[in-house]
C-alpha cells in the first residue's frame, strides 16, 4: 500500500510539473508577437514624418512652380515715367502705358537675309538678331509652301517714330492717328522685335486685305511656330488699342508665342493689364 501511494504521488507531481512547463512555452510566442507589433508601431511612427516631409516638399515644389508662372506673367516693371526698366527683354510689353526710353536702341540690330519690297539701304531693314534668325526660318518655310512674303519695315528709332506720328496726326488729327499709329516710345518697331510684311498678292501694301491673302492666312496659322505673333488681331482692338494689323509680326520667342496662340491672347491679356 505504501509503495502504491508513493507511486501515485510521484505521478501526480510529474503531471502538475509538466502542465506548468507547457503553459509557459505557449505564452512566449505571444510575447514575441507583442514585441513585433510594438516594433511595427515604432517604425510606422518614424516613417510618418518622412511621408509628411516628402508631401510638404512636393507641395512646396508645386507652389514654387506656380510662383514662377505667376512671376512670368507679372507686368513688366517701369519707372515713374512709365518707361520699361528692361526694354531689351524679348517678352517686353510695349504700348501706350509701357514705354521704351527715348534713348533706347537695341545693340544687336542686324539685317535678316529675306526679300524686301525695296532695294535701297535703310535702317528699317534691321531687326534684332534673335528675331532675324527666326524670320529667316519663317520665310524659308513659307517659301516651301509656295507663299511669297516680303519684309516691309522693321526697326525705327524714337525720332523716326516721332516724325511718322506727327505726319499722321497732321493729316488725320491726333485722335484718329492714335488708332493706327504709335507715338514715339510706344512703338514695337523701336524695340527691334517687329517686322511688317506683305506680299505681291496684296501689291506689297500694308492693308487689312493682306489678312485674306494666302500669305496672310498662312501667317495666322504658322507664325507662332517661329516665335512670332500677329500682335494686333482683328477681334482684340479694344484690348490692344490699335486697329487690326495682319501684317505686323512681333517676335516674343517660340514658347511665349505658342502660349499666346493656344490661349488666343494678346500680350496685354497675358500680363493681365487689359481693362
Buried (B, 14 or more C-beta within 10 A) or exposed (E): EEEEEEEEEEEEEEEEEEEEEEEEEEEEEEEEEEEEEEEEEEEEEEEEEEEEEEEEEEEEEEEEEEEEEEEEEEEBEBEEEEBBEEBBEBBBBBBBEBBBBBEBEBEEBBBBEBEBBEEEEEEBBBBBBBBBBBBBBBBEBBEEEEBBBBBBBBBBBBEBBBEBBBEBBEEBEEEEBBEEBBBBBBBBBBBBBBBBBBBEBBEBEBEBBBBEBBBBBBBBEBBBBBBBBBBBBEEBBEBBBBEBBBBBBBBBBBEBBBBBBEEEBBBBBBBEBBE
